């Protein structure tokens, strides 16, 4: 990938070490690297479960999670945007554990009706046996809907585990909920014009 690194690097470009880490997830890493050498704008489908798991969130909620991770937490691992979803790369095993943690905390899809569950949208967890499409390592076309927000830059990136992503999801959900101390207005109540008071 050294030929693609000659140009001024973009913050969202994957380094050659980051590309090697991504390629290590597949059965044929050298073939993946050769494809990226020839076509650095090509997205690739990679298996989850060995090098990383992926938690996929709707774009806006995923951005809120990412903000919580960087503003109040330890930061994030690699993060990509793909077709309106945020892909948060996580430690292997996260996909299996995170849904049960969300359910246990009553933030999951099977939580109580009328409880806190409406604030966390369903998160798609991709682990062993799953595969995800990852953006190209360098400059994807603007209209592709695919790009790196936090690009891999090392052969061993730090990856958050299920507890950290649970923390980020709960904080993002709480930030999205607006709490009012006033009861909702009574729709049948009479309205008086107090501007005419003497």
KENU-553298 format. One line per field, with one value per residue: residue number from 1; x, y, z of N, C-alpha, C, CB in turn. Coordinates in steps of 0.1 Angstrom, whole numbers, padded with zeros to 4 digits. Glycine has a CB too. Layout:
<rs>
num <- [NUM:...]
n.X <- [X:...]
n.Y <- [Y:...]
n.Z <- [Z:...]
ca.X <- [X:...]
ca.Y <- [Y:...]
ca.Z <- [Z:...]
c.X <- [X:...]
c.Y <- [Y:...]
c.Z <- [Z:...]
cb.X <- [X:...]
cb.Y <- [Y:...]
cb.Z <- [Z:...]
</rs>
This chain:
<rs>
num <- [1:2:3:4:5:6:7:8:9:10:11:12:13:14:15:16:17:18:19:20:21:22:23:24:25:26:27:28:29:30:31:32:33:34:35:36:37:38:39:40:41:42:43:44:45:46:47:48:49:50:51:52:53:54:55:56:57:58:59:60:61:62:63:64:65:66:67:68:69:70:71:72:73:74:75:76:77:78:79:80:81:82:83:84:85:86:87:88:89:90:91:92:93:94:95:96:97:98:99:100:101:102:103:104:105:106:107:108:109:110:111:112:113:114:115:116:117:118:119:120:121:122:123:124:125:126:127:128:129:130:131:132:133:134:135:136:137:138:139:140:141:142:143:144:145:146:147:148:149:150:151:152:153:154:155:156:157:158:159:160:161:162:163:164:165:166:167:168:169:170:171:172:173:174:175:176:177:178:179:180:181:182:183:184:185:186:187:188:189:190:191:192:193:194:195:196:197:198]
n.X <- [0008:0022:0023:-0001:0002:0018:0007:-0006:-0017:-0051:-0072:-0090:-0080:-0067:-0038:-0009:-0002:-0027:-0043:-0031:-0039:-0067:-0069:-0060:-0081:-0094:-0094:-0075:-0052:-0031:-0041:-0062:-0047:-0033:-0054:-0062:-0038:-0039:-0064:-0072:-0095:-0115:-0141:-0143:-0155:-0153:-0147:-0161:-0152:-0127:-0104:-0118:-0150:-0181:-0202:-0231:-0248:-0277:-0270:-0272:-0276:-0253:-0233:-0238:-0230:-0203:-0195:-0198:-0180:-0155:-0157:-0163:-0153:-0130:-0122:-0124:-0122:-0114:-0137:-0163:-0184:-0212:-0234:-0255:-0253:-0235:-0204:-0189:-0160:-0151:-0139:-0132:-0159:-0176:-0200:-0215:-0219:-0228:-0257:-0270:-0262:-0274:-0301:-0302:-0298:-0321:-0323:-0323:-0337:-0357:-0366:-0387:-0420:-0427:-0407:-0373:-0365:-0371:-0352:-0328:-0319:-0323:-0293:-0271:-0252:-0223:-0205:-0186:-0189:-0203:-0201:-0188:-0191:-0163:-0152:-0132:-0096:-0086:-0096:-0127:-0152:-0172:-0200:-0205:-0213:-0198:-0172:-0143:-0144:-0128:-0099:-0082:-0049:-0028:-0013:-0023:-0049:-0065:-0095:-0128:-0146:-0176:-0187:-0179:-0191:-0217:-0219:-0215:-0237:-0258:-0253:-0255:-0282:-0295:-0287:-0302:-0328:-0352:-0360:-0387:-0399:-0424:-0459:-0475:-0493:-0528:-0550:-0576:-0580:-0590:-0578:-0565:-0562:-0537:-0525:-0540:-0545:-0551]
n.Y <- [-0012:0011:0027:0041:0057:0078:0103:0132:0121:0114:0120:0101:0079:0046:0033:0015:-0004:-0006:-0016:-0041:-0052:-0052:-0070:-0093:-0105:-0120:-0151:-0151:-0131:-0119:-0118:-0100:-0077:-0074:-0068:-0043:-0029:-0028:-0017:0007:0020:0002:-0014:-0041:-0073:-0087:-0113:-0115:-0120:-0131:-0113:-0090:-0079:-0064:-0037:-0025:0004:0027:0056:0083:0076:0061:0080:0095:0077:0074:0100:0100:0081:0094:0119:0115:0090:0062:0066:0053:0023:0015:0030:0030:0043:0031:0029:0044:0035:0032:0017:0002:-0010:-0037:-0056:-0091:-0113:-0095:-0092:-0114:-0110:-0083:-0079:-0094:-0080:-0056:-0064:-0073:-0049:-0038:-0023:-0034:-0050:-0067:-0057:-0042:-0032:0002:0009:0018:0011:0023:0042:0032:0022:-0008:-0026:-0040:-0068:-0081:-0110:-0140:-0161:-0142:-0116:-0084:-0055:-0036:-0002:0012:0013:0038:0071:0068:0071:0102:0098:0072:0065:0053:0053:0058:0069:0068:0056:0025:0023:0008:-0024:-0037:-0026:-0008:-0021:-0016:-0033:-0053:-0041:-0015:-0005:-0009:0010:0033:0033:0035:0060:0076:0072:0082:0109:0116:0116:0137:0152:0164:0185:0193:0185:0170:0192:0198:0190:0197:0219:0253:0283:0313:0347:0364:0387:0410:0417:0439]
n.Z <- [0000:-0001:-0024:-0024:-0003:-0009:-0016:0002:0033:0043:0071:0074:0060:0058:0073:0061:0080:0093:0072:0069:0094:0091:0068:0080:0091:0073:0053:0034:0036:0021:-0005:-0002:0005:-0019:-0037:-0026:-0031:-0059:-0063:-0044:-0038:-0034:-0016:0008:0017:0049:0073:0106:0141:0146:0143:0149:0161:0150:0158:0147:0142:0138:0119:0133:0160:0163:0159:0182:0202:0195:0200:0228:0236:0229:0241:0269:0276:0270:0243:0210:0190:0156:0134:0111:0084:0068:0043:0057:0083:0113:0119:0145:0154:0174:0203:0198:0205:0216:0201:0208:0236:0241:0233:0254:0277:0272:0273:0300:0314:0307:0284:0260:0230:0238:0261:0288:0280:0275:0292:0294:0269:0244:0238:0230:0199:0179:0180:0157:0160:0149:0148:0153:0124:0110:0085:0073:0052:0047:0044:0017:0018:0012:0003:-0006:-0031:-0030:-0031:-0023:0002:0021:0043:0063:0097:0120:0112:0109:0122:0130:0136:0157:0169:0196:0209:0219:0244:0252:0276:0276:0252:0259:0280:0264:0247:0265:0277:0254:0248:0270:0267:0245:0254:0264:0294:0312:0338:0339:0336:0306:0284:0290:0266:0263:0278:0288:0273:0284:0277:0291:0287:0287:0313:0341]
ca.X <- [0000:0030:0020:-0013:0006:0027:-0001:-0009:-0027:-0063:-0074:-0099:-0073:-0062:-0024:-0005:-0004:-0041:-0048:-0026:-0047:-0080:-0068:-0057:-0094:-0099:-0087:-0064:-0048:-0022:-0050:-0069:-0038:-0030:-0065:-0061:-0027:-0043:-0077:-0073:-0109:-0125:-0145:-0141:-0162:-0144:-0154:-0159:-0151:-0113:-0096:-0127:-0164:-0186:-0215:-0237:-0259:-0281:-0260:-0273:-0273:-0239:-0225:-0239:-0222:-0189:-0192:-0197:-0167:-0144:-0158:-0164:-0148:-0116:-0120:-0129:-0114:-0118:-0151:-0166:-0198:-0215:-0249:-0264:-0250:-0222:-0198:-0180:-0152:-0150:-0131:-0139:-0167:-0185:-0213:-0222:-0221:-0235:-0271:-0274:-0259:-0284:-0313:-0301:-0300:-0335:-0321:-0323:-0349:-0367:-0369:-0401:-0427:-0429:-0395:-0363:-0361:-0373:-0342:-0317:-0324:-0317:-0279:-0268:-0239:-0217:-0194:-0182:-0199:-0208:-0191:-0193:-0184:-0156:-0149:-0119:-0086:-0082:-0105:-0139:-0160:-0181:-0214:-0205:-0220:-0189:-0159:-0137:-0144:-0116:-0093:-0072:-0036:-0018:-0015:-0030:-0056:-0073:-0109:-0136:-0154:-0191:-0191:-0176:-0201:-0230:-0218:-0216:-0251:-0267:-0251:-0261:-0297:-0299:-0285:-0312:-0341:-0354:-0369:-0394:-0406:-0438:-0467:-0479:-0504:-0541:-0554:-0590:-0580:-0593:-0567:-0569:-0552:-0534:-0518:-0550:-0547:-0549]
ca.Y <- [0000:0023:0036:0050:0066:0089:0115:0136:0113:0119:0115:0089:0069:0035:0032:0002:-0013:-0008:-0024:-0054:-0057:-0056:-0081:-0105:-0111:-0129:-0163:-0149:-0117:-0114:-0115:-0087:-0066:-0072:-0061:-0029:-0024:-0025:-0008:0012:0025:-0010:-0019:-0055:-0080:-0094:-0120:-0111:-0130:-0135:-0100:-0080:-0079:-0051:-0033:-0016:0013:0037:0067:0093:0071:0057:0092:0099:0067:0078:0112:0097:0074:0103:0130:0111:0077:0059:0067:0041:0016:0019:0033:0033:0046:0023:0029:0049:0028:0034:0004:0003:-0022:-0041:-0068:-0104:-0118:-0084:-0094:-0124:-0105:-0070:-0080:-0099:-0069:-0046:-0069:-0073:-0035:-0034:-0014:-0042:-0051:-0075:-0051:-0039:-0022:0014:0011:0026:0004:0030:0051:0025:0015:-0021:-0026:-0052:-0072:-0091:-0118:-0153:-0166:-0131:-0108:-0071:-0048:-0024:0008:0011:0019:0052:0079:0063:0082:0109:0093:0058:0062:0044:0060:0056:0080:0065:0046:0017:0028:-0001:-0039:-0042:-0014:-0010:-0024:-0016:-0046:-0051:-0032:-0001:-0002:-0008:0023:0044:0032:0040:0074:0082:0071:0092:0123:0118:0117:0150:0151:0177:0184:0198:0175:0174:0201:0193:0194:0202:0231:0266:0291:0326:0357:0371:0400:0421:0420:0453]
ca.Z <- [0000:-0001:-0035:-0021:0009:-0014:-0015:0016:0039:0049:0085:0072:0052:0065:0071:0056:0092:0095:0062:0073:0105:0085:0060:0088:0095:0062:0051:0024:0038:0010:-0016:0001:0004:-0033:-0042:-0022:-0038:-0072:-0063:-0031:-0035:-0033:-0003:0009:0027:0058:0083:0120:0151:0149:0146:0155:0160:0146:0163:0137:0148:0129:0118:0143:0173:0163:0161:0196:0209:0192:0208:0243:0237:0228:0251:0283:0278:0266:0229:0202:0180:0142:0132:0097:0081:0056:0039:0067:0095:0119:0122:0156:0155:0188:0206:0195:0216:0219:0194:0216:0249:0242:0234:0267:0286:0270:0279:0314:0318:0302:0273:0248:0221:0245:0275:0292:0272:0283:0300:0288:0257:0232:0236:0223:0187:0178:0175:0150:0164:0140:0154:0146:0114:0102:0077:0071:0042:0052:0033:0010:0027:0008:-0004:-0013:-0038:-0021:-0030:-0020:0015:0028:0046:0077:0105:0127:0104:0116:0119:0136:0134:0169:0174:0208:0205:0231:0247:0254:0287:0272:0242:0267:0286:0254:0242:0276:0277:0241:0249:0280:0262:0235:0260:0271:0306:0316:0351:0337:0329:0293:0285:0288:0253:0264:0288:0283:0273:0287:0273:0303:0283:0290:0327:0345]
c.X <- [0009:0027:0008:-0009:0015:0020:-0003:-0020:-0039:-0065:-0082:-0093:-0067:-0047:-0021:-0006:-0019:-0047:-0043:-0035:-0061:-0079:-0066:-0070:-0099:-0090:-0075:-0060:-0040:-0030:-0057:-0059:-0034:-0041:-0065:-0049:-0031:-0055:-0079:-0087:-0119:-0128:-0144:-0150:-0153:-0152:-0151:-0156:-0136:-0105:-0105:-0141:-0169:-0200:-0220:-0249:-0264:-0272:-0260:-0270:-0259:-0230:-0226:-0230:-0207:-0186:-0190:-0183:-0155:-0145:-0157:-0157:-0133:-0113:-0126:-0118:-0117:-0133:-0153:-0181:-0201:-0230:-0258:-0263:-0236:-0216:-0187:-0172:-0149:-0142:-0139:-0147:-0178:-0199:-0221:-0227:-0230:-0250:-0277:-0272:-0270:-0298:-0313:-0303:-0313:-0334:-0322:-0337:-0360:-0370:-0384:-0407:-0430:-0417:-0386:-0359:-0362:-0361:-0330:-0322:-0317:-0303:-0277:-0254:-0234:-0205:-0191:-0193:-0205:-0197:-0197:-0185:-0177:-0152:-0135:-0109:-0083:-0094:-0117:-0146:-0170:-0195:-0215:-0212:-0211:-0176:-0155:-0138:-0132:-0110:-0083:-0058:-0025:-0022:-0023:-0038:-0063:-0088:-0117:-0144:-0168:-0195:-0189:-0187:-0215:-0230:-0221:-0231:-0260:-0265:-0257:-0276:-0302:-0297:-0296:-0326:-0342:-0364:-0374:-0400:-0420:-0446:-0471:-0491:-0517:-0547:-0568:-0591:-0583:-0580:-0571:-0558:-0549:-0527:-0527:-0552:-0544:-0541]
c.Y <- [0012:0032:0045:0060:0078:0103:0119:0128:0120:0113:0102:0078:0059:0035:0017:-0008:-0016:-0017:-0039:-0060:-0061:-0069:-0094:-0112:-0121:-0141:-0161:-0134:-0111:-0110:-0102:-0075:-0063:-0065:-0047:-0022:-0019:-0015:-0003:0018:0014:-0014:-0035:-0061:-0089:-0101:-0114:-0123:-0134:-0122:-0090:-0085:-0065:-0049:-0022:-0009:0022:0049:0077:0088:0066:0068:0097:0090:0071:0091:0109:0090:0083:0114:0126:0097:0075:0061:0055:0034:0022:0020:0037:0037:0039:0023:0033:0043:0031:0020:0006:-0010:-0025:-0053:-0081:-0108:-0107:-0087:-0104:-0118:-0092:-0071:-0085:-0088:-0059:-0051:-0069:-0059:-0030:-0023:-0021:-0043:-0058:-0069:-0048:-0030:-0010:0017:0020:0021:0013:0039:0045:0018:0001:-0020:-0039:-0056:-0084:-0097:-0130:-0158:-0155:-0124:-0094:-0065:-0036:-0015:0006:0018:0034:0058:0073:0074:0088:0103:0079:0055:0053:0051:0056:0069:0080:0054:0038:0022:0020:-0015:-0044:-0030:-0018:-0011:-0024:-0030:-0043:-0041:-0018:0004:-0001:0006:0034:0044:0038:0055:0082:0082:0081:0106:0126:0120:0130:0148:0164:0175:0188:0187:0179:0183:0194:0198:0200:0214:0244:0274:0306:0336:0366:0385:0412:0424:0434:0453]
c.Z <- [0000:-0012:-0032:-0009:0004:-0013:0000:0022:0044:0062:0084:0064:0062:0062:0066:0068:0095:0085:0065:0084:0099:0077:0068:0092:0085:0061:0042:0025:0027:-0002:-0014:0000:-0011:-0040:-0039:-0028:-0052:-0073:-0049:-0027:-0034:-0019:-0004:0020:0036:0069:0097:0129:0154:0152:0152:0154:0155:0152:0153:0143:0137:0130:0130:0156:0174:0165:0176:0205:0207:0200:0223:0245:0237:0238:0265:0286:0273:0251:0222:0195:0166:0141:0117:0095:0068:0054:0051:0081:0100:0123:0132:0157:0170:0190:0202:0207:0220:0213:0202:0230:0250:0242:0248:0278:0285:0275:0294:0320:0314:0291:0260:0241:0229:0259:0277:0282:0281:0292:0292:0274:0244:0229:0229:0211:0187:0173:0169:0154:0155:0146:0146:0137:0106:0094:0075:0059:0049:0041:0028:0019:0024:0000:-0012:-0020:-0029:-0020:-0027:-0007:0024:0030:0061:0084:0115:0120:0112:0112:0124:0134:0146:0175:0187:0203:0218:0232:0249:0265:0283:0261:0249:0273:0276:0249:0253:0277:0265:0242:0259:0275:0252:0241:0267:0282:0309:0329:0350:0331:0315:0294:0283:0275:0253:0273:0281:0283:0275:0283:0285:0300:0286:0304:0331:0358]
cb.X <- [-0009:0045:0016:-0024:0014:0032:-0015:-0012:-0021:-0075:-0082:-0112:-0063:-0068:-0016:0009:0003:-0048:-0042:-0012:-0049:-0085:-0056:-0049:-0105:-0099:-0096:-0069:-0041:-0011:-0060:-0075:-0025:-0027:-0079:-0060:-0015:-0047:-0089:-0063:-0113:-0119:-0160:-0126:-0174:-0134:-0149:-0172:-0157:-0106:-0090:-0125:-0172:-0186:-0215:-0241:-0254:-0296:-0261:-0287:-0283:-0236:-0230:-0254:-0224:-0187:-0204:-0208:-0165:-0143:-0172:-0178:-0157:-0113:-0105:-0140:-0115:-0112:-0157:-0163:-0201:-0209:-0253:-0278:-0253:-0222:-0192:-0187:-0138:-0164:-0127:-0129:-0159:-0180:-0210:-0214:-0208:-0231:-0277:-0267:-0246:-0286:-0315:-0287:-0288:-0343:-0308:-0319:-0346:-0363:-0361:-0402:-0441:-0441:-0388:-0350:-0368:-0385:-0337:-0309:-0321:-0325:-0269:-0269:-0240:-0213:-0198:-0178:-0210:-0215:-0188:-0191:-0193:-0143:-0150:-0119:-0074:-0069:-0098:-0149:-0167:-0181:-0221:-0191:-0233:-0186:-0161:-0122:-0157:-0119:-0086:-0074:-0035:-0017:-0002:-0020:-0066:-0071:-0111:-0147:-0148:-0197:-0182:-0162:-0201:-0231:-0204:-0207:-0255:-0264:-0235:-0257:-0301:-0290:-0271:-0313:-0343:-0359:-0361:-0405:-0398:-0439:-0480:-0482:-0503:-0550:-0555:-0599:-0566:-0604:-0559:-0572:-0558:-0525:-0514:-0563:-0538:-0562]
cb.Y <- [0000:0019:0028:0042:0058:0087:0113:0151:0104:0117:0125:0093:0075:0022:0034:0002:-0007:0006:-0020:-0054:-0046:-0044:-0079:-0101:-0100:-0122:-0174:-0152:-0116:-0124:-0126:-0088:-0069:-0086:-0068:-0028:-0034:-0038:-0016:0022:0035:-0022:-0015:-0059:-0090:-0084:-0135:-0103:-0142:-0142:-0095:-0067:-0084:-0050:-0028:-0024:0021:0041:0074:0100:0059:0050:0103:0098:0053:0080:0122:0088:0064:0109:0137:0110:0067:0045:0068:0046:0000:0010:0044:0021:0062:0009:0016:0048:0013:0043:-0003:0008:-0021:-0042:-0068:-0114:-0121:-0071:-0099:-0136:-0103:-0061:-0089:-0112:-0063:-0043:-0084:-0079:-0027:-0029:-0006:-0056:-0058:-0089:-0038:-0034:-0028:0013:-0002:0027:-0008:0039:0057:0016:0023:-0031:-0023:-0051:-0077:-0084:-0122:-0163:-0173:-0120:-0115:-0062:-0043:-0029:0022:0019:0011:0052:0087:0056:0076:0123:0096:0052:0055:0031:0075:0052:0081:0063:0052:0002:0042:0003:-0046:-0048:-0009:0001:-0037:-0005:-0053:-0064:-0035:0001:-0012:-0019:0025:0041:0018:0033:0077:0074:0057:0090:0124:0106:0105:0161:0144:0181:0193:0211:0172:0161:0212:0196:0183:0192:0232:0272:0290:0328:0365:0363:0399:0418:0410:0460]
cb.Z <- [0012:-0001:-0048:-0016:0019:-0028:-0022:0016:0051:0039:0093:0066:0043:0062:0084:0050:0104:0095:0048:0077:0116:0076:0050:0100:0097:0049:0045:0010:0051:0006:-0019:0016:0012:-0040:-0037:-0007:-0039:-0079:-0068:-0028:-0046:-0041:0001:0011:0021:0064:0083:0124:0146:0138:0132:0147:0173:0131:0178:0124:0161:0133:0105:0142:0176:0150:0152:0201:0204:0177:0206:0247:0226:0214:0249:0287:0271:0270:0225:0193:0181:0132:0141:0088:0079:0057:0034:0063:0095:0131:0109:0169:0147:0194:0221:0190:0228:0214:0180:0218:0256:0230:0223:0271:0284:0255:0274:0319:0313:0313:0273:0251:0208:0247:0276:0306:0266:0291:0304:0296:0255:0234:0249:0233:0174:0170:0187:0134:0179:0126:0168:0156:0121:0112:0063:0084:0031:0059:0039:-0004:0026:0000:-0013:-0003:-0051:-0025:-0044:-0019:0013:0020:0045:0076:0114:0143:0092:0112:0124:0151:0132:0179:0164:0218:0197:0230:0259:0256:0299:0265:0231:0278:0293:0242:0239:0289:0278:0229:0253:0293:0255:0226:0271:0261:0318:0305:0361:0329:0338:0284:0275:0301:0243:0269:0295:0290:0259:0302:0261:0312:0268:0283:0335:0348]
</rs>
